[in-house]
């Protein structure tokens, strides 16, 4: 028996399907018995894991780990499990261990790290760990497993990278392994929303993005027809009325998006959907593609606008034809087709964070003039272990990543993964406060449409309260808006600590 653990990643009511473990489970089917334990649904995951290990004799615990809340619970749970079940083999995979494998393996409770797209790596590792002779695999054997990192004594070793598998060739998701009804959530686009991952990776190498470490510029995808079939299955079998595509870059191929839309319109049902893409990519789409997307249910598109400065975009290595002019153009284009754009911005960048914050605020207000329905998400630049000007600037000022998991989950670094306290040397408390205050005013003046409960008089109240601040540009000390937020909760969850 293999136990797969999904640490808590979301507040109650926002529990997303553990897609990474379902993808792994698809490879385990008919090979090894396994069970998924979700920390989002378990009040005491440690006790649950211990109970199931005792009942099943499981020898391996696989843990998927994203930075942030998942990392915190993964550390807490695995530390306790190691103390109680010292012989249980613990394997970590996912974004965080792929970015920081050595830090994970230096701990006393992570035995192996599976990097990047790790399904096949995990299977090959299990073949060594669970072989009939019971012998512990040696370094030579482990080194032959592509995509693996492991420790022998004080030495940490990394095998060669593994080639990615196209989603077109992946086995079907074993949804029967989880209680699907518990993962149907209310969102801005539906009452019973489910996620789907139709592609893997992104062809761009932005130096602030964790995806680069996972795929190094690769992008592989289901066909449009396969994606439509998957969406129909989620509707027919589980009653989904809307879909969130959690792809890193859903809109990379216009041809694929057209085929998805055509297949959905032909066979039905047409469900509202949300996806993530790039401004410059979407600007190349033909008008008939935009019309087709809208008819096929496209309600919202998330795009990384990132900055109000073309120079900063170049420093970020955004690649392609990213530009501030393009962002303004796509704001107008989405308004024309009735699709809500979501733009993320990374603020307070070097070499002059004051000027960067000021110019980006001015740029955001231009966007809101063009398309008031635009959703804005504010972040502070948090370094990623990806070579580039941004990381070099941070390191030159004395920035360094934590050297232990205990440091990563400590109070000092708690907000780092959310891009709310990045520990960069150029960012001072007044910069963070400036971004926080502007975010408070912006989110009151333009209440988010992603909160389905914020309608009617509530929306009018917060808009009116923030109007004078937004007009005048006086964002400091918005105590009245902070109080209003406590009463009405008008901000979206991912902007609360900006």
C-alpha positions as CSV (number, residue, x, y, z in Angstrom):
1,X,0.0,0.0,0.0
2,X,1.2,3.5,-0.9
3,X,-0.2,6.5,1.1
4,X,-0.4,9.8,-0.9
5,X,-0.8,12.9,1.2
6,X,-2.1,16.3,0.0
7,X,-1.2,18.9,2.6
8,X,-3.7,21.7,3.3
9,X,-3.6,24.4,0.7
10,X,-6.8,26.3,0.9
11,X,-9.3,27.6,3.5
12,X,-12.6,25.7,4.0
13,X,-15.0,26.0,1.1
14,X,-12.1,26.5,-1.4
15,X,-10.9,22.9,-1.5
16,X,-9.6,22.1,-5.0
17,X,-9.1,18.6,-6.3
18,X,-5.7,17.1,-5.5
19,X,-4.9,16.9,-9.2
20,X,-1.2,16.2,-8.7
21,X,-1.9,13.1,-6.6
22,X,-4.7,12.0,-9.0
23,X,-2.2,12.2,-11.8
24,X,0.2,10.1,-9.8
25,X,-2.6,7.7,-8.9
26,X,-3.3,7.2,-12.6
27,X,0.1,5.6,-12.9
28,X,-0.3,3.5,-9.7
29,X,-3.6,2.0,-10.9
30,X,-3.2,-1.8,-11.4
31,X,0.5,-1.5,-10.2
32,X,0.3,-0.7,-6.5
33,X,-2.6,-0.3,-4.1
34,X,-2.8,3.3,-2.9
35,X,-4.9,5.8,-0.9
36,X,-5.2,9.6,-1.0
37,X,-5.4,11.5,2.2
38,X,-6.3,15.2,1.8
39,X,-5.2,17.6,4.6
40,X,-7.9,20.0,3.4
41,X,-10.5,17.5,4.5
42,X,-8.8,15.8,7.5
43,X,-8.9,17.5,10.9
44,X,-5.9,15.4,12.1
45,X,-4.0,14.1,9.1
46,X,-1.2,12.7,11.3
47,X,-3.5,10.4,13.1
48,X,-5.2,9.4,9.9
49,X,-1.9,8.6,8.2
50,X,-0.7,6.6,11.2
51,X,-4.1,4.7,11.4
52,X,-3.9,3.8,7.7
53,X,-0.3,2.7,7.8
54,X,-1.2,0.4,10.7
55,X,-4.2,-1.0,8.9
56,X,-2.5,-1.5,5.5
57,X,1.1,-2.0,6.3
58,X,2.1,0.9,3.9
59,X,5.8,1.4,3.5
60,X,5.9,4.6,1.5
61,X,4.3,8.0,2.1
62,X,4.3,10.3,-1.0
63,X,3.7,14.0,-0.3
64,X,2.9,16.8,-2.9
65,X,4.3,20.1,-1.8
66,X,3.6,23.6,-3.0
67,X,5.3,26.7,-1.3
68,X,3.1,28.4,1.3
69,X,0.5,26.6,3.4
70,X,1.2,23.2,1.9
71,X,4.8,23.4,2.8
72,X,4.0,24.4,6.4
73,X,1.6,21.4,6.9
74,X,3.9,19.0,5.0
75,X,6.8,19.9,7.4
76,X,4.6,19.6,10.5
77,X,3.0,16.3,9.5
78,X,6.2,14.6,8.2
79,X,8.2,15.6,11.2
80,X,5.7,14.0,13.5
81,X,5.3,10.9,11.3
82,X,9.0,10.3,11.3
83,X,9.1,10.4,15.1
84,X,6.2,7.9,15.4
85,X,6.9,5.8,12.3
86,X,10.7,6.0,11.7
87,X,10.7,3.2,9.1
88,X,8.1,4.7,6.8
89,X,9.8,6.0,3.7
90,X,8.8,9.6,2.9
91,X,9.0,10.9,-0.7
92,X,8.3,14.6,-1.6
93,X,7.4,15.9,-5.0
94,X,5.9,19.1,-6.5
95,X,7.0,22.7,-7.0
96,X,8.8,23.3,-3.7
97,X,11.0,20.2,-3.7
98,X,11.7,20.7,-7.4
99,X,13.0,24.2,-6.7
100,X,14.8,23.4,-3.4
101,X,15.6,19.7,-3.4
102,X,18.8,20.0,-1.3
103,X,17.0,21.9,1.5
104,X,14.3,19.1,1.6
105,X,16.8,16.3,1.7
106,X,18.9,17.9,4.5
107,X,15.9,17.5,6.8
108,X,15.5,14.3,8.9
109,X,12.1,13.5,7.5
110,X,12.4,13.6,3.7
111,X,14.1,10.5,2.2
112,X,13.7,11.2,-1.6
113,X,12.7,14.1,-3.8
114,X,10.9,13.5,-7.1
115,X,11.5,16.5,-9.4
116,X,9.3,18.1,-12.0
117,X,6.7,15.8,-13.7
118,X,7.4,12.9,-11.4
119,X,4.9,10.2,-12.1
120,X,7.2,7.8,-13.9
121,X,10.1,8.7,-11.6
122,X,7.9,7.7,-8.6
123,X,7.0,4.4,-10.2
124,X,10.6,3.5,-10.9
125,X,11.6,4.5,-7.3
126,X,8.8,2.3,-5.9
127,X,10.2,-0.7,-7.9
128,X,13.5,-0.3,-6.1
129,X,12.0,0.4,-2.6
130,X,9.4,-2.4,-2.7
131,X,11.4,-5.2,-4.4
132,X,10.9,-8.7,-2.9
133,X,14.4,-9.0,-1.4
134,X,13.7,-6.0,0.8
135,X,17.2,-4.6,0.3
136,X,17.8,-0.9,0.4
137,X,18.7,0.4,-3.1
138,X,22.2,1.6,-3.6
139,X,23.4,4.9,-5.0
140,X,24.2,3.4,-8.4
141,X,20.7,2.0,-8.8
142,X,19.0,5.2,-7.6
143,X,21.2,7.3,-9.9
144,X,19.6,5.5,-12.9
145,X,16.1,6.8,-12.0
146,X,15.8,10.0,-14.0
147,X,14.3,13.0,-12.1
148,X,15.3,11.9,-8.7
149,X,17.3,13.4,-5.8
150,X,18.4,11.5,-2.8
151,X,20.8,11.5,0.1
152,X,23.4,8.9,1.1
153,X,25.2,9.9,4.3
154,X,26.1,13.6,4.0
155,X,26.1,13.5,0.2
156,X,23.1,14.6,-1.9
157,X,22.9,13.2,-5.4
158,X,20.9,14.2,-8.4
159,X,20.1,11.9,-11.3
160,X,19.6,13.2,-14.9
161,X,16.5,15.2,-15.8
162,X,13.6,13.2,-17.1
163,X,11.9,13.9,-20.4
164,X,8.3,15.2,-20.0
165,X,5.3,13.1,-21.0
166,X,2.6,14.7,-23.1
167,X,-0.8,15.0,-21.5
168,X,-2.1,13.4,-24.7
169,X,-0.5,10.1,-23.5
170,X,-1.3,10.3,-19.8
171,X,-3.8,7.8,-18.4
172,X,-7.3,8.9,-17.3
173,X,-7.7,10.6,-13.9
174,X,-8.9,8.1,-11.3
175,X,-11.6,10.4,-9.9
176,X,-13.2,7.5,-8.2
177,X,-10.4,7.6,-5.6
178,X,-11.7,10.7,-4.0
179,X,-15.1,12.0,-2.8
180,X,-15.8,14.3,-5.8
181,X,-18.8,15.9,-4.2
182,X,-16.6,17.5,-1.6
183,X,-14.5,19.3,-4.2
184,X,-17.4,21.0,-6.0
185,X,-16.9,24.7,-5.0
186,X,-18.8,28.0,-5.6
187,X,-16.8,30.5,-7.7
188,X,-17.4,33.6,-9.7
189,X,-18.2,31.4,-12.8
190,X,-20.4,28.7,-11.2
191,X,-21.9,27.0,-8.2
192,X,-20.3,23.6,-8.8
193,X,-16.8,24.4,-10.2
194,X,-14.2,21.8,-10.8
195,X,-10.6,22.2,-12.0
196,X,-9.0,20.5,-15.0
197,X,-5.3,20.5,-16.1
198,X,-5.2,20.2,-19.9
199,X,-1.6,21.1,-20.5
200,X,1.8,21.1,-18.8
201,X,4.4,23.8,-18.7
202,X,5.0,27.2,-20.5
203,X,7.3,28.1,-23.4
204,X,8.5,31.3,-21.7
205,X,11.3,31.7,-19.2
206,X,10.2,34.6,-17.0
207,X,12.8,34.9,-14.2
208,X,10.2,35.4,-11.4
209,X,8.2,32.2,-12.2
210,X,8.5,28.8,-10.5
211,X,7.3,27.0,-13.7
212,X,10.7,27.6,-15.3
213,X,12.3,25.2,-12.8
214,X,9.6,22.6,-13.4
215,X,9.7,22.5,-17.2
216,X,12.5,24.8,-18.5
217,X,10.5,26.2,-21.4
218,X,8.6,23.1,-22.4
219,X,4.9,23.1,-23.1
220,X,2.9,19.9,-23.8
221,X,-0.9,19.6,-24.1
222,X,-4.0,17.6,-24.6
223,X,-5.7,18.2,-28.0
224,X,-8.7,20.5,-28.0
225,X,-11.0,17.5,-28.5
226,X,-9.5,15.7,-25.6
227,X,-9.9,18.7,-23.4
228,X,-13.6,19.0,-24.4
229,X,-14.2,15.4,-23.7
230,X,-12.6,15.8,-20.2
231,X,-14.9,18.7,-19.5
232,X,-18.0,16.8,-20.6
233,X,-17.0,13.9,-18.4
234,X,-16.7,16.3,-15.3
235,X,-20.2,17.6,-16.1
236,X,-21.9,14.3,-16.9
237,X,-20.4,12.2,-14.1
238,X,-20.0,14.8,-11.3
239,X,-22.3,17.6,-12.1
240,X,-19.7,20.3,-12.7
241,X,-21.3,23.5,-14.0
242,X,-18.1,25.4,-14.7
243,X,-14.4,24.7,-15.2
244,X,-11.2,26.3,-14.0
245,X,-8.3,25.4,-16.3
246,X,-5.3,25.3,-13.9
247,X,-2.8,25.1,-16.8
248,X,0.3,27.3,-16.5
249,X,-0.6,28.7,-20.0
250,X,-3.9,27.4,-21.4
251,X,-3.8,29.8,-24.4
252,X,-0.4,28.9,-25.8
253,X,-1.9,27.5,-29.0
254,X,-4.8,29.3,-30.8
255,X,-5.5,26.3,-32.9
256,X,-6.0,24.1,-29.8
257,X,-8.3,26.6,-28.2
258,X,-10.4,26.8,-31.3
259,X,-10.7,23.1,-31.5
260,X,-11.7,22.9,-27.8
261,X,-14.4,25.6,-28.3
262,X,-15.7,23.9,-31.5
263,X,-15.9,20.5,-29.9
264,X,-17.7,21.9,-26.9
265,X,-20.2,23.8,-29.0
266,X,-20.8,20.8,-31.2
267,X,-21.3,18.1,-28.5
268,X,-22.1,20.3,-25.4
269,X,-22.6,21.2,-22.7
270,X,-21.2,24.7,-22.9
271,X,-19.8,25.4,-19.4
272,X,-18.4,28.8,-18.2
273,X,-14.6,28.5,-17.9
274,X,-11.5,30.4,-16.7
275,X,-8.0,30.0,-18.0
276,X,-4.5,31.6,-17.8
277,X,-2.6,33.1,-20.7
278,X,-0.2,35.8,-21.9
279,X,-1.2,39.2,-23.2
280,X,1.0,39.1,-26.3
281,X,-0.2,35.6,-27.2
282,X,-3.9,36.5,-27.0
283,X,-3.4,39.7,-28.9
284,X,-2.5,37.5,-31.9
285,X,-5.8,35.6,-31.8
286,X,-8.2,36.2,-34.7
287,X,-11.5,38.0,-34.0
288,X,-13.4,34.8,-34.9
289,X,-11.4,32.9,-32.3
290,X,-12.4,35.4,-29.6
291,X,-16.0,35.1,-30.7
292,X,-15.8,31.4,-30.6
293,X,-14.2,31.4,-27.2
294,X,-17.0,33.6,-25.8
295,X,-19.7,31.4,-27.3
296,X,-18.0,28.3,-25.8
297,X,-18.1,29.7,-22.3
298,X,-14.9,31.7,-21.7
299,X,-15.8,34.0,-18.9
300,X,-12.4,35.1,-17.4
301,X,-8.8,35.1,-18.4
302,X,-5.9,35.5,-16.0
303,X,-2.8,37.3,-17.5
304,X,0.5,38.4,-16.0
305,X,0.7,42.1,-16.8
306,X,3.4,42.4,-14.1
307,X,4.5,46.0,-14.5
308,X,3.6,49.4,-15.8
309,X,7.1,49.8,-17.2
310,X,8.5,48.2,-20.4
311,X,12.0,48.4,-18.9
312,X,10.9,46.3,-15.9
313,X,9.2,43.8,-18.2
314,X,12.6,43.4,-20.0
315,X,14.4,43.0,-16.7
316,X,11.9,40.2,-15.8
317,X,12.7,38.4,-19.0
318,X,9.0,38.2,-19.9
319,X,10.0,37.3,-23.5
320,X,7.7,37.3,-26.5
321,X,6.3,40.7,-27.2
322,X,5.2,41.7,-23.7
323,X,4.6,45.4,-23.4
324,X,2.5,47.9,-21.4
325,X,0.8,49.0,-24.7
326,X,-0.3,45.4,-25.2
327,X,-1.8,45.2,-21.7
328,X,-3.9,48.3,-22.4
329,X,-5.0,46.8,-25.8
330,X,-6.0,43.5,-24.3
331,X,-8.0,45.3,-21.6
332,X,-10.0,47.0,-24.4
333,X,-10.3,43.8,-26.4
334,X,-11.7,41.7,-23.5
335,X,-14.2,44.4,-22.8
336,X,-15.4,44.2,-26.4
337,X,-16.1,40.5,-26.1
338,X,-17.5,40.5,-22.6
339,X,-14.7,38.5,-21.0
340,X,-13.3,39.6,-17.6
341,X,-9.5,40.0,-17.6
342,X,-7.5,39.4,-14.5
343,X,-4.1,41.1,-14.4
344,X,-1.4,40.4,-11.8
345,X,1.3,43.0,-11.0
346,X,4.6,42.6,-9.3
347,X,5.4,45.9,-7.6
348,X,8.4,47.5,-5.9
349,X,11.1,46.3,-8.3
350,X,14.7,47.4,-8.4
351,X,16.6,49.7,-9.0
352,X,14.0,52.3,-7.9
353,X,11.1,50.7,-6.0
354,X,9.4,54.0,-5.3
355,X,9.3,54.9,-8.9
356,X,8.2,51.4,-9.9
357,X,5.3,51.4,-7.4
358,X,4.2,54.9,-8.5
359,X,4.3,54.1,-12.3
360,X,2.5,50.8,-11.8
361,X,-0.3,52.4,-9.8
362,X,-0.7,55.0,-12.5
363,X,-0.8,52.3,-15.1
364,X,-3.4,50.3,-13.2
365,X,-5.6,53.4,-13.1
366,X,-5.3,53.6,-16.9
367,X,-6.5,50.0,-17.2
368,X,-9.5,50.7,-15.0
369,X,-10.4,53.7,-17.1
370,X,-10.4,51.5,-20.2
371,X,-12.1,48.4,-18.6
372,X,-13.5,48.9,-15.1
373,X,-14.4,45.2,-14.9
374,X,-10.7,44.3,-14.9
375,X,-9.6,42.3,-11.8
376,X,-6.2,43.4,-10.4
377,X,-4.0,41.2,-8.2
378,X,-1.0,42.9,-6.5
379,X,2.2,41.1,-5.5
380,X,5.7,42.0,-4.4
381,X,8.6,40.4,-6.2
382,X,9.7,37.3,-4.5
383,X,12.9,35.7,-5.8
384,X,12.8,32.3,-7.5
385,X,15.9,30.1,-8.0
386,X,15.9,31.1,-11.6
387,X,18.9,32.9,-13.1
388,X,18.3,36.5,-14.2
389,X,18.6,40.1,-13.4
390,X,16.0,40.1,-10.7
391,X,17.7,37.3,-8.6
392,X,21.1,38.8,-9.2
393,X,19.9,42.1,-7.9
394,X,18.5,40.5,-4.8
395,X,21.7,38.4,-4.1
396,X,23.9,41.5,-4.7
397,X,22.0,43.1,-1.8
398,X,22.4,40.2,0.5
399,X,19.3,38.1,-0.2
400,X,19.6,34.4,0.3
401,X,17.0,31.6,0.5
402,X,16.5,29.8,3.8
403,X,18.9,26.8,4.3
404,X,16.5,24.6,6.2
405,X,12.8,23.6,6.1
406,X,12.4,24.9,9.6
407,X,13.5,28.4,8.4
408,X,11.1,28.2,5.4
409,X,8.1,27.6,7.6
410,X,9.2,29.9,10.4
411,X,7.4,33.1,11.2
412,X,10.0,35.3,9.4
413,X,9.4,33.6,6.0
414,X,5.7,32.8,6.4
415,X,4.5,35.4,3.8
416,X,7.3,34.9,1.3
417,X,5.5,32.3,-0.9
418,X,2.5,34.6,-1.2
419,X,4.7,37.4,-2.5
420,X,3.7,39.6,0.5
421,X,7.1,39.8,2.3
422,X,9.8,38.9,-0.1
423,X,12.9,39.8,2.0
424,X,14.5,41.6,-0.9
425,X,17.1,44.2,0.3
426,X,15.7,47.1,-1.7
427,X,12.1,46.8,-0.4
428,X,11.5,48.8,2.8
429,X,8.5,48.8,5.1
430,X,7.2,52.0,3.6
431,X,7.2,50.3,0.2
432,X,5.1,47.4,1.5
433,X,2.8,49.8,3.2
434,X,2.3,51.8,0.0
435,X,1.3,48.7,-1.9
436,X,-0.9,47.5,0.9
437,X,-2.7,50.9,1.2
438,X,-3.3,51.2,-2.6
439,X,-4.6,47.6,-2.7
440,X,-7.0,48.4,0.1
441,X,-8.4,51.5,-1.8
442,X,-8.4,49.7,-5.2
443,X,-10.3,46.7,-3.9
444,X,-12.9,48.9,-2.3
445,X,-13.4,51.2,-5.3
446,X,-13.7,48.2,-7.6
447,X,-15.1,45.3,-5.5
448,X,-14.1,42.0,-7.0
449,X,-16.6,40.0,-9.1
450,X,-14.9,36.8,-7.9
451,X,-16.8,37.1,-4.6
452,X,-20.3,36.0,-5.5
453,X,-21.7,37.3,-2.2
454,X,-20.5,40.9,-2.7
455,X,-23.5,42.3,-4.7
456,X,-26.1,44.9,-4.3
457,X,-25.9,47.4,-1.4
458,X,-22.6,45.9,-0.1
459,X,-20.8,46.7,-3.4
460,X,-22.3,50.3,-3.4
461,X,-21.2,50.9,0.1
462,X,-17.5,50.0,-0.4
463,X,-17.3,51.8,-3.8
464,X,-18.6,55.0,-2.2
465,X,-16.3,54.8,0.8
466,X,-13.2,54.5,-1.4
467,X,-14.1,56.9,-4.2
468,X,-12.5,60.1,-2.8
469,X,-9.2,58.3,-2.0
470,X,-9.0,56.7,-5.5
471,X,-9.7,60.0,-7.2
472,X,-7.3,62.0,-5.1
473,X,-4.5,59.4,-5.0
474,X,-4.4,59.7,-1.2
475,X,-4.0,56.0,-0.2
476,X,-2.3,56.3,3.2
477,X,-4.0,55.3,6.5
478,X,-7.2,53.8,5.0
479,X,-8.4,52.8,8.4
480,X,-12.1,53.3,7.5
481,X,-11.7,50.8,4.6
482,X,-9.9,48.3,6.7
483,X,-12.8,48.4,9.2
484,X,-15.3,48.0,6.3
485,X,-13.3,45.1,5.0
486,X,-13.6,43.3,8.4
487,X,-17.4,43.8,8.2
488,X,-18.0,43.0,4.5
489,X,-14.9,41.1,3.5
490,X,-14.7,42.9,0.2
491,X,-11.2,41.8,-0.8
492,X,-10.5,38.6,-2.7
493,X,-8.5,36.1,-0.7
494,X,-5.3,36.3,-2.7
495,X,-4.9,40.1,-2.2
496,X,-5.6,40.3,1.5
497,X,-2.0,40.8,2.6
498,X,-0.7,42.8,-0.4
